[in-house]
């Protein structure tokens, strides 16, 4: 493999020289700005041999480097060894940015290439401006990989299905009309949607083109008079075609988009620069006035309707049943030996798969035992898999796709004796989780304004976590959904009733352990006073939180009361669906604690 990577880079350099390019940047993205990328677009992985989910490869005529974050430092160092590709540890003080590195490597006036189809317009414009500061130019219309990748996987061809109205809640035709009204208010006659979850939501369709995400590769053009889905036609059955026709949606081949954009018949077209690739912009900008503005669809999708909320409750109930069965099994299995991070992942999948409407996992499970728990997005492999023993902490972050809802839950589980440090940190994380869960806040609040609640007790102890505290969750869609988030850096999207959001503070001690407690929550109305409307969070996740590592003296009475009330709710909702053995186990795990 190492020799093959070297050969591939050598052939890439020949292409660059033939095009008078001095460097080429290969990201981990696809034309639809997806978090998970179909095999067809795993170009960075194919060219570098690095299999992590995040990273950017930069190849010059005599050097190569790959930027990735701390989740993948060890993995990348191993996989890049012998390839001639340097590892750049992203976000560390001594690591240069890609433009700065290119500025040192290249002569003034050199041309840097990117594939405009897999870079958003916003990213491309920012890169172009930054490279200009180093006297470098950017070219976006050349893709050398198309001629280099022999045996490249084809575009996915999995069939598309209709999401029943009982789960979707609002007909496709009504959603399209709502989008038309929104873009008219923005001054646009049409909008092109590129992000796959936005398209799936708008059309009440689902697919299986992308790992963990029930979406399908496509574009959707919406104007005041028509809606056109650009997709490979073989993905649509006669029934789905009839459904789309009934909703007023035309179907064109995925490859016809460019020509249709060249002939766009209206004066204005709205494109979201953060969600549309640079190549699409090039095709349309000479024909119509392009309005670069945020798409209204993510905010519309983020507020769940009544049917979607019912679906979330039903999905969380089934997921909670699976989690209780798993946790009871885990408690009994670990002392017997033979269980590993990967084997418990398989067991949890089996138990979820027994539940009605299960459609797969919502992301790759993170099962990190002891020091592996400190790697925030750890994923066990045959090389890293370790056996579990009746001691220390296991961090388990997992989720499922059910046809009526998507789940995301993290529990940190004491497999046996825990240290005083582990107990203290576990309690700090729980206090942060409870503080955010108990929040009441006025209309007009964004997630950044609440983020401190999850961190305040940690900060007083000199600890912190660097990831976000919460993200939206799709309705049988992507597990990471915006535009709202709860995090330290400013995210202006306001929290509104009907939005789902996770609550997942953590503490990570490198080489020792990691702790995270996560529930998915629903924003709900709380009360109206002379000062306006106030909102609160309703926990959707139904699963006991391990009370064994809690330092009771660190908890105040309000925190203990919240935990006891949450556990009463978990027991009351799950117990009727469990057999006697699991019901008794759950009763013990949800019994009230005191200070």
C-alpha positions as CSV (number, residue, x, y, z in Angstrom):
1,X,0.0,0.0,0.0
2,X,2.8,2.4,0.9
3,X,4.4,2.0,-2.6
4,X,1.0,2.4,-4.2
5,X,0.4,5.7,-2.4
6,X,3.8,7.0,-3.5
7,X,3.0,6.0,-7.0
8,X,-0.3,7.8,-6.9
9,X,1.2,11.0,-5.7
10,X,3.9,10.7,-8.4
11,X,1.2,10.4,-11.1
12,X,-0.7,13.4,-9.5
13,X,2.4,15.5,-9.7
14,X,2.7,14.7,-13.4
15,X,-0.8,15.9,-13.9
16,X,0.0,19.1,-12.0
17,X,3.0,19.9,-14.1
18,X,1.0,19.3,-17.3
19,X,-1.5,21.9,-16.0
20,X,1.1,24.4,-14.7
21,X,-0.1,23.9,-11.2
22,X,2.3,24.0,-8.3
23,X,0.1,22.4,-5.7
24,X,-3.3,20.6,-5.3
25,X,-5.5,20.6,-2.1
26,X,-7.7,17.5,-1.5
27,X,-10.3,17.8,1.3
28,X,-12.5,15.1,2.8
29,X,-15.7,16.5,1.4
30,X,-18.1,15.8,-1.5
31,X,-20.3,18.0,-3.7
32,X,-23.0,18.0,-1.1
33,X,-21.1,19.2,2.0
34,X,-21.8,15.9,3.8
35,X,-20.3,14.8,7.1
36,X,-20.1,11.3,5.8
37,X,-18.9,10.8,2.2
38,X,-19.9,8.1,-0.3
39,X,-17.0,5.9,-1.4
40,X,-17.0,7.6,-4.8
41,X,-15.7,10.9,-3.2
42,X,-13.2,9.4,-0.7
43,X,-10.5,11.0,-2.8
44,X,-8.3,12.1,0.1
45,X,-8.3,8.6,1.6
46,X,-7.5,7.0,-1.8
47,X,-4.6,9.4,-2.5
48,X,-3.1,9.3,1.0
49,X,-4.0,6.0,2.6
50,X,-5.2,7.8,5.7
51,X,-8.7,6.5,6.6
52,X,-9.8,9.0,9.2
53,X,-13.0,10.9,8.6
54,X,-11.4,14.3,8.8
55,X,-8.2,15.6,7.0
56,X,-6.9,17.6,4.1
57,X,-4.1,16.5,1.9
58,X,-1.9,19.0,0.1
59,X,0.5,17.9,-2.6
60,X,3.1,20.1,-4.2
61,X,5.6,19.2,-6.9
62,X,8.2,18.1,-4.3
63,X,6.4,17.7,-1.0
64,X,3.1,16.6,0.6
65,X,1.4,17.1,3.9
66,X,-1.8,16.1,5.6
67,X,-3.7,18.2,8.2
68,X,-5.9,16.4,10.7
69,X,-7.1,17.0,14.2
70,X,-6.1,15.4,17.5
71,X,-8.6,12.5,17.2
72,X,-6.4,11.1,14.5
73,X,-2.8,12.0,15.3
74,X,-1.7,8.5,16.2
75,X,-3.7,6.8,13.4
76,X,-2.4,9.3,10.8
77,X,1.2,9.0,11.9
78,X,1.0,5.2,11.4
79,X,-0.9,5.3,8.1
80,X,1.3,8.0,6.5
81,X,4.6,6.3,7.5
82,X,6.6,5.6,4.4
83,X,4.4,7.5,2.0
84,X,6.4,10.7,2.0
85,X,3.4,12.6,3.3
86,X,4.1,14.8,6.4
87,X,1.6,14.9,9.3
88,X,0.4,18.3,10.2
89,X,-1.2,18.4,13.6
90,X,-4.1,20.8,13.1
91,X,-5.0,23.4,15.7
92,X,-1.7,23.2,17.5
93,X,0.2,26.5,18.0
94,X,3.2,25.5,15.9
95,X,1.2,24.0,13.0
96,X,1.0,26.4,10.1
97,X,-2.3,26.8,8.2
98,X,-2.5,25.4,4.7
99,X,-2.1,28.8,3.0
100,X,0.8,29.7,5.2
101,X,2.6,26.4,4.5
102,X,2.0,26.9,0.8
103,X,3.3,30.4,1.0
104,X,6.6,29.0,2.4
105,X,6.7,26.2,-0.2
106,X,5.8,28.0,-3.4
107,X,7.2,30.9,-5.4
108,X,5.1,34.1,-5.8
109,X,2.7,33.8,-8.7
110,X,2.3,30.0,-8.3
111,X,-1.1,28.5,-9.0
112,X,-2.8,26.2,-6.4
113,X,-5.6,23.9,-7.6
114,X,-8.7,22.6,-5.9
115,X,-11.7,20.7,-7.3
116,X,-14.6,23.2,-7.2
117,X,-17.1,20.4,-7.0
118,X,-16.0,19.3,-3.5
119,X,-15.3,22.7,-1.9
120,X,-18.0,25.1,-0.8
121,X,-18.2,28.5,-2.3
122,X,-17.6,30.1,1.1
123,X,-14.5,28.0,1.7
124,X,-13.2,28.7,-1.8
125,X,-13.6,32.4,-1.5
126,X,-11.9,32.5,1.8
127,X,-9.0,30.3,0.5
128,X,-8.6,32.5,-2.6
129,X,-8.4,35.7,-0.4
130,X,-5.9,34.1,1.9
131,X,-3.7,32.7,-0.8
132,X,-3.7,36.2,-2.4
133,X,-1.9,37.5,0.7
134,X,0.9,35.1,-0.1
135,X,1.0,36.1,-3.8
136,X,-0.5,32.8,-4.9
137,X,-3.5,32.2,-7.2
138,X,-6.3,29.6,-7.0
139,X,-7.7,27.5,-9.8
140,X,-11.0,25.6,-9.2
141,X,-11.9,24.1,-12.6
142,X,-9.6,21.0,-12.7
143,X,-10.0,17.6,-11.2
144,X,-6.9,15.4,-11.8
145,X,-8.4,12.5,-9.8
146,X,-11.0,11.8,-12.5
147,X,-8.2,10.5,-14.7
148,X,-6.1,8.9,-12.0
149,X,-8.4,6.8,-10.0
150,X,-8.6,3.4,-11.7
151,X,-11.5,1.3,-10.4
152,X,-13.1,4.3,-8.7
153,X,-16.3,3.3,-6.9
154,X,-19.4,4.4,-8.9
155,X,-21.9,6.9,-7.5
156,X,-24.2,5.1,-5.1
157,X,-27.3,3.6,-6.8
158,X,-29.5,2.6,-3.8
159,X,-33.3,3.1,-4.2
160,X,-35.1,6.0,-2.7
161,X,-38.2,5.5,-0.6
162,X,-41.1,7.7,0.6
163,X,-41.1,8.8,4.2
164,X,-44.8,8.2,5.2
165,X,-46.8,11.2,6.2
166,X,-47.5,9.7,9.6
167,X,-43.8,10.2,10.4
168,X,-43.0,13.3,8.2
169,X,-46.0,15.2,9.5
170,X,-46.2,17.8,6.7
171,X,-46.8,17.0,3.0
172,X,-44.0,17.7,0.5
173,X,-46.2,20.1,-1.4
174,X,-46.7,22.3,1.7
175,X,-43.0,22.3,2.5
176,X,-42.2,23.4,-1.0
177,X,-44.7,26.2,-0.7
178,X,-43.2,27.3,2.6
179,X,-39.8,27.4,1.0
180,X,-41.1,29.4,-1.9
181,X,-42.5,32.0,0.5
182,X,-39.2,32.2,2.4
183,X,-37.1,32.7,-0.7
184,X,-39.6,35.3,-2.1
185,X,-39.1,37.2,1.2
186,X,-35.4,37.1,0.5
187,X,-35.9,38.5,-2.9
188,X,-35.2,35.4,-4.9
189,X,-37.2,33.7,-7.6
190,X,-35.5,30.3,-7.1
191,X,-33.2,28.3,-4.8
192,X,-30.9,25.4,-5.4
193,X,-30.6,22.9,-2.5
194,X,-27.4,20.9,-2.5
195,X,-27.2,19.4,1.0
196,X,-28.8,16.0,1.0
197,X,-30.6,16.1,4.3
198,X,-32.3,19.3,3.3
199,X,-33.5,17.7,0.0
200,X,-34.7,14.5,1.8
201,X,-36.6,16.6,4.3
202,X,-38.2,18.8,1.7
203,X,-39.4,15.9,-0.4
204,X,-40.3,13.5,2.4
205,X,-38.0,11.0,0.8
206,X,-35.2,8.9,2.3
207,X,-32.3,6.9,0.9
208,X,-29.3,4.8,1.7
209,X,-26.5,6.4,-0.3
210,X,-24.4,7.7,2.7
211,X,-23.2,5.7,5.7
212,X,-25.4,6.3,8.8
213,X,-27.4,9.0,7.0
214,X,-30.7,8.1,5.2
215,X,-30.2,10.4,2.3
216,X,-29.6,10.1,-1.5
217,X,-27.3,11.9,-3.9
218,X,-29.2,14.7,-5.7
219,X,-29.9,18.4,-6.1
220,X,-33.2,20.1,-5.8
221,X,-34.1,23.3,-7.8
222,X,-37.2,25.1,-6.4
223,X,-38.7,28.1,-8.2
224,X,-42.1,29.8,-7.9
225,X,-43.5,27.6,-10.6
226,X,-41.7,24.3,-10.4
227,X,-39.5,21.9,-8.4
228,X,-36.9,19.7,-10.2
229,X,-35.1,16.8,-8.5
230,X,-31.8,16.0,-10.2
231,X,-31.0,12.4,-9.4
232,X,-29.9,9.2,-11.2
233,X,-33.3,8.0,-12.5
234,X,-32.7,4.3,-11.8
235,X,-32.9,5.2,-8.1
236,X,-36.6,6.0,-8.4
237,X,-39.3,3.2,-8.6
238,X,-42.5,3.8,-10.5
239,X,-44.3,4.4,-7.1
240,X,-41.8,7.0,-6.1
241,X,-42.0,8.8,-9.5
242,X,-45.8,8.8,-9.2
243,X,-45.5,10.2,-5.6
244,X,-43.2,13.0,-6.8
245,X,-45.5,13.8,-9.7
246,X,-48.4,14.1,-7.4
247,X,-46.5,16.5,-5.2
248,X,-45.6,18.7,-8.2
249,X,-41.9,17.6,-8.5
250,X,-40.3,16.9,-11.8
251,X,-37.3,14.6,-12.2
252,X,-34.2,15.2,-14.3
253,X,-31.0,13.2,-14.5
254,X,-28.3,14.1,-12.0
255,X,-25.9,15.0,-14.8
256,X,-28.3,17.5,-16.4
257,X,-27.9,20.1,-13.6
258,X,-25.1,22.0,-15.2
259,X,-26.8,22.5,-18.5
260,X,-30.0,23.5,-16.8
261,X,-28.2,26.1,-14.7
262,X,-26.7,27.6,-17.8
263,X,-30.2,28.0,-19.1
264,X,-31.8,29.1,-15.8
265,X,-34.8,31.2,-17.0
266,X,-35.3,33.5,-14.1
267,X,-33.5,36.7,-13.0
268,X,-32.4,35.7,-9.5
269,X,-31.3,32.4,-7.9
270,X,-30.5,32.0,-4.2
271,X,-27.4,29.9,-3.2
272,X,-26.2,29.3,0.3
273,X,-22.4,29.8,0.0
274,X,-21.7,27.6,3.0
275,X,-23.8,24.7,1.6
276,X,-23.2,25.0,-2.2
277,X,-20.0,24.0,-4.0
278,X,-18.0,26.5,-6.0
279,X,-18.5,24.7,-9.3
280,X,-22.3,25.1,-9.2
281,X,-21.9,28.8,-8.6
282,X,-19.7,29.1,-11.7
283,X,-22.3,27.5,-13.9
284,X,-25.1,29.8,-12.9
285,X,-23.5,33.2,-12.3
286,X,-23.2,34.2,-15.9
287,X,-26.9,33.6,-16.6
288,X,-28.7,35.0,-13.5
289,X,-28.1,37.2,-10.6
290,X,-26.9,35.0,-7.8
291,X,-28.0,35.9,-4.3
292,X,-25.6,34.5,-1.8
293,X,-27.5,34.1,1.4
294,X,-28.3,31.5,4.0
295,X,-30.8,28.9,3.0
296,X,-34.1,29.0,4.9
297,X,-34.4,25.2,4.9
298,X,-32.1,24.2,7.8
299,X,-34.1,26.5,10.2
300,X,-37.4,25.1,8.9
301,X,-36.2,21.5,9.2
302,X,-34.8,22.1,12.8
303,X,-38.2,22.8,14.3
304,X,-40.0,19.5,14.5
305,X,-43.7,19.2,13.8
306,X,-46.1,17.3,16.0
307,X,-45.7,14.0,14.1
308,X,-41.9,14.2,14.2
309,X,-42.0,14.9,18.0
310,X,-44.3,11.9,18.5
311,X,-41.8,9.9,16.4
312,X,-38.9,11.0,18.6
313,X,-40.7,9.9,21.7
314,X,-41.5,6.5,20.2
315,X,-38.0,6.0,18.9
316,X,-36.4,7.0,22.2
317,X,-38.7,4.5,24.0
318,X,-37.5,1.7,21.8
319,X,-33.9,2.8,22.0
320,X,-34.2,3.0,25.8
321,X,-35.5,-0.6,25.9
322,X,-32.5,-1.7,23.9
323,X,-30.1,0.2,26.1
324,X,-31.5,-1.3,29.3
325,X,-31.1,-4.8,27.8
326,X,-27.6,-3.9,26.8
327,X,-26.5,-2.4,30.1
328,X,-27.8,-5.4,32.1
329,X,-26.1,-7.7,29.7
330,X,-22.8,-5.7,30.0
331,X,-22.9,-5.8,33.8
332,X,-23.1,-9.5,33.7
333,X,-20.8,-10.2,30.8
334,X,-17.7,-8.2,31.7
335,X,-16.8,-10.1,34.9
336,X,-16.9,-13.3,32.8
337,X,-14.2,-12.0,30.4
338,X,-13.9,-12.3,26.6
339,X,-15.7,-8.9,25.9
340,X,-13.9,-6.2,24.1
341,X,-14.8,-2.7,22.8
342,X,-15.7,-4.1,19.4
343,X,-17.7,-7.1,20.8
344,X,-19.9,-4.9,22.9
345,X,-20.5,-2.6,19.9
346,X,-21.8,-5.6,18.0
347,X,-24.0,-6.7,20.9
348,X,-25.6,-3.2,21.2
349,X,-26.3,-3.3,17.4
350,X,-28.0,-6.6,17.8
351,X,-30.3,-5.4,20.6
352,X,-31.2,-2.3,18.7
353,X,-31.9,-4.3,15.5
354,X,-34.6,-6.2,17.4
355,X,-36.6,-3.1,17.8
356,X,-39.4,-2.2,15.3
357,X,-38.6,0.4,12.7
358,X,-34.8,0.1,13.2
359,X,-33.0,1.2,10.1
360,X,-29.3,1.2,11.2
361,X,-26.9,3.2,13.3
362,X,-26.9,7.0,13.3
363,X,-23.1,7.2,13.6
364,X,-20.2,4.9,14.2
365,X,-20.2,3.8,17.8
366,X,-17.6,5.2,20.2
367,X,-16.8,2.5,22.8
368,X,-13.7,3.7,24.6
369,X,-12.4,1.8,27.6
370,X,-10.1,3.6,30.1
371,X,-7.5,5.6,28.1
372,X,-9.4,5.2,24.9
373,X,-12.3,7.1,26.3
374,X,-10.0,10.2,26.4
375,X,-10.0,10.1,22.5
376,X,-13.1,12.2,21.9
377,X,-14.1,10.4,18.6
378,X,-12.4,7.1,19.2
379,X,-13.5,4.2,17.0
380,X,-12.2,0.7,17.9
381,X,-10.4,-1.2,15.2
382,X,-8.9,-4.7,15.2
383,X,-5.6,-3.1,15.9
384,X,-6.8,-1.0,18.8
385,X,-9.5,-3.2,20.3
386,X,-8.9,-4.0,23.9
387,X,-10.6,-6.4,26.4
388,X,-12.9,-5.0,29.1
389,X,-12.2,-5.8,32.8
390,X,-14.3,-5.2,35.9
391,X,-12.6,-2.0,36.7
392,X,-12.4,1.6,35.4
393,X,-14.7,3.5,33.1
394,X,-16.2,2.7,29.7
395,X,-17.4,5.7,27.6
396,X,-20.1,4.5,25.2
397,X,-21.5,7.0,22.6
398,X,-24.0,5.5,20.2
399,X,-27.2,6.1,18.3
400,X,-29.7,4.5,16.0
401,X,-31.8,5.4,13.0
402,X,-35.4,4.5,13.4
403,X,-37.9,5.4,10.7
404,X,-39.7,7.7,13.2
405,X,-36.7,9.3,14.8
406,X,-32.9,9.4,15.3
407,X,-31.2,8.8,18.6
408,X,-27.9,9.9,20.1
409,X,-26.9,8.9,23.6
410,X,-23.7,8.7,25.7
411,X,-23.3,6.9,29.0
412,X,-20.1,6.5,31.0
413,X,-20.2,3.3,32.8
414,X,-18.3,2.1,35.9
415,X,-17.2,-1.5,35.1
416,X,-15.9,-1.9,38.6
417,X,-13.7,0.1,41.0
418,X,-13.1,3.7,40.1
419,X,-10.5,6.1,41.3
420,X,-11.1,9.3,43.3
421,X,-10.1,11.4,40.3
422,X,-12.6,9.5,38.1
423,X,-15.4,10.0,40.6
424,X,-14.7,13.7,40.9
425,X,-14.6,14.2,37.2
426,X,-17.7,12.0,36.6
427,X,-19.6,14.2,39.1
428,X,-18.4,17.4,37.5
429,X,-19.6,16.2,34.1
430,X,-23.0,15.2,35.6
431,X,-23.4,18.6,37.3
432,X,-22.7,20.3,34.0
433,X,-25.3,18.0,32.3
434,X,-27.9,18.7,34.9
435,X,-27.3,22.5,34.9
436,X,-28.0,22.7,31.2
437,X,-30.9,20.3,31.4
438,X,-32.5,22.5,34.1
439,X,-32.1,25.7,32.1
440,X,-35.0,28.0,31.6
441,X,-34.4,30.9,29.2
442,X,-36.2,33.7,27.4
443,X,-37.3,33.8,23.8
444,X,-34.4,35.1,21.7
445,X,-31.7,33.0,23.4
446,X,-29.0,31.2,21.4
447,X,-27.1,28.1,22.4
448,X,-23.9,30.1,23.0
449,X,-25.6,32.0,25.8
450,X,-26.4,28.7,27.6
451,X,-23.1,26.9,27.0
452,X,-21.5,28.2,30.2
453,X,-24.1,26.3,32.3
454,X,-22.5,23.0,31.3
455,X,-19.0,24.3,32.0
456,X,-19.2,26.5,35.1
457,X,-18.5,23.8,37.7
458,X,-15.7,22.4,35.6
459,X,-14.1,25.9,35.1
460,X,-14.1,26.4,38.9
461,X,-12.0,23.2,39.1
462,X,-9.7,24.3,36.2
463,X,-11.1,21.7,33.7
464,X,-12.8,22.1,30.4
465,X,-13.7,20.3,27.2
466,X,-13.0,21.5,23.7
467,X,-15.9,20.1,21.7
468,X,-19.4,21.6,21.4
469,X,-21.9,20.9,24.1
470,X,-24.9,20.3,21.9
471,X,-26.1,19.9,18.4
472,X,-29.5,19.4,16.7
473,X,-30.7,15.9,15.7
474,X,-32.6,15.0,12.6
475,X,-35.9,13.2,12.3
476,X,-34.8,10.0,10.7
477,X,-32.1,12.1,9.1
478,X,-28.6,13.2,10.0
479,X,-27.6,12.9,13.6
480,X,-25.8,16.2,13.4
481,X,-28.2,19.0,12.4
482,X,-28.1,22.7,12.6
483,X,-28.3,25.6,12.4
484,X,-28.5,25.8,16.2
485,X,-25.8,24.5,18.4
486,X,-24.7,24.9,22.1
487,X,-21.0,25.7,22.1
488,X,-18.5,28.3,23.3
489,X,-17.9,30.1,20.0
490,X,-20.8,32.2,18.9
491,X,-23.6,30.5,17.1
492,X,-26.4,33.0,16.4
493,X,-29.2,30.6,15.5
494,X,-31.9,31.0,18.2
495,X,-33.4,28.1,20.2
496,X,-37.1,27.6,19.4
497,X,-39.7,25.2,20.7
498,X,-39.7,22.0,18.6
499,X,-35.9,22.0,18.2
500,X,-34.0,18.9,19.3
501,X,-30.5,19.4,20.8
502,X,-28.0,17.2,22.6
503,X,-26.5,17.9,26.1
504,X,-23.1,16.3,26.2
505,X,-20.4,17.8,28.4
506,X,-17.3,15.8,29.1
507,X,-13.9,15.6,30.7
508,X,-10.9,13.9,29.0
509,X,-7.7,12.9,30.7
510,X,-5.2,11.9,28.1
511,X,-3.8,8.4,28.6
512,X,-6.2,7.8,31.5
513,X,-9.9,8.0,30.9
514,X,-12.7,10.0,29.3
515,X,-16.2,10.9,30.6
516,X,-19.2,12.2,28.8
517,X,-22.9,12.1,29.7
518,X,-25.4,12.8,26.8
519,X,-29.1,13.1,26.4
520,X,-31.1,14.4,23.5
521,X,-33.5,17.1,24.5
522,X,-36.5,18.9,23.1
523,X,-37.0,22.7,23.4
524,X,-40.5,23.3,24.9
525,X,-42.5,26.3,26.1
526,X,-42.1,26.8,29.8
527,X,-44.1,29.9,30.9
528,X,-45.1,33.4,29.9
529,X,-44.6,36.3,32.2
530,X,-44.7,40.1,32.0
531,X,-41.1,39.7,30.7
532,X,-42.1,37.5,27.8
533,X,-42.0,33.9,26.8
534,X,-39.6,31.4,28.4
535,X,-38.5,28.0,27.2
536,X,-37.0,24.9,28.8
537,X,-35.6,21.5,27.9
538,X,-37.5,18.2,28.0
539,X,-35.3,15.1,28.0
540,X,-36.1,12.7,25.2
541,X,-33.5,10.1,26.0
542,X,-34.7,7.3,28.3
543,X,-31.8,5.5,29.9
544,X,-30.4,5.4,33.5
545,X,-27.3,7.4,34.3
546,X,-24.8,5.4,36.4
547,X,-25.0,6.6,40.0
548,X,-22.1,4.5,41.3
549,X,-19.3,7.0,40.5
550,X,-21.2,10.0,41.9
551,X,-19.5,11.9,44.7
552,X,-22.7,12.7,46.6
553,X,-21.2,15.5,48.6
554,X,-20.5,17.4,45.4
555,X,-24.2,17.4,44.4
556,X,-26.6,20.0,45.8
557,X,-30.3,19.2,46.5
558,X,-31.6,20.7,43.3
559,X,-29.2,18.5,41.2
560,X,-30.1,15.4,43.1
561,X,-33.8,16.2,42.8
562,X,-33.4,16.5,39.0
563,X,-31.6,13.2,38.7
564,X,-34.2,11.4,40.8
565,X,-37.0,12.9,38.8
566,X,-35.3,11.9,35.5
567,X,-34.8,8.4,36.8
568,X,-38.5,8.1,37.9
569,X,-39.5,9.1,34.4
570,X,-37.1,6.6,32.8
571,X,-38.5,3.8,35.0
572,X,-42.2,4.8,34.5
573,X,-41.9,4.9,30.7
574,X,-39.6,1.8,30.2
575,X,-40.8,-0.6,32.9
576,X,-44.1,-1.6,31.2
577,X,-42.2,-2.8,28.2
578,X,-39.6,-5.0,30.0
579,X,-39.7,-8.5,31.4
580,X,-39.4,-9.1,35.1
581,X,-35.6,-9.5,35.2
582,X,-35.0,-6.3,33.2
583,X,-37.6,-4.4,35.2
584,X,-36.0,-5.3,38.5
585,X,-32.6,-4.3,37.1
586,X,-33.9,-1.0,36.0
587,X,-35.7,-0.4,39.3
588,X,-32.4,-0.8,41.1
589,X,-30.5,1.5,38.6
590,X,-33.1,4.2,38.9
591,X,-33.7,4.2,42.6
592,X,-33.5,7.6,44.3
593,X,-30.2,8.8,45.8
594,X,-29.7,11.4,48.5
595,X,-27.0,13.8,49.3
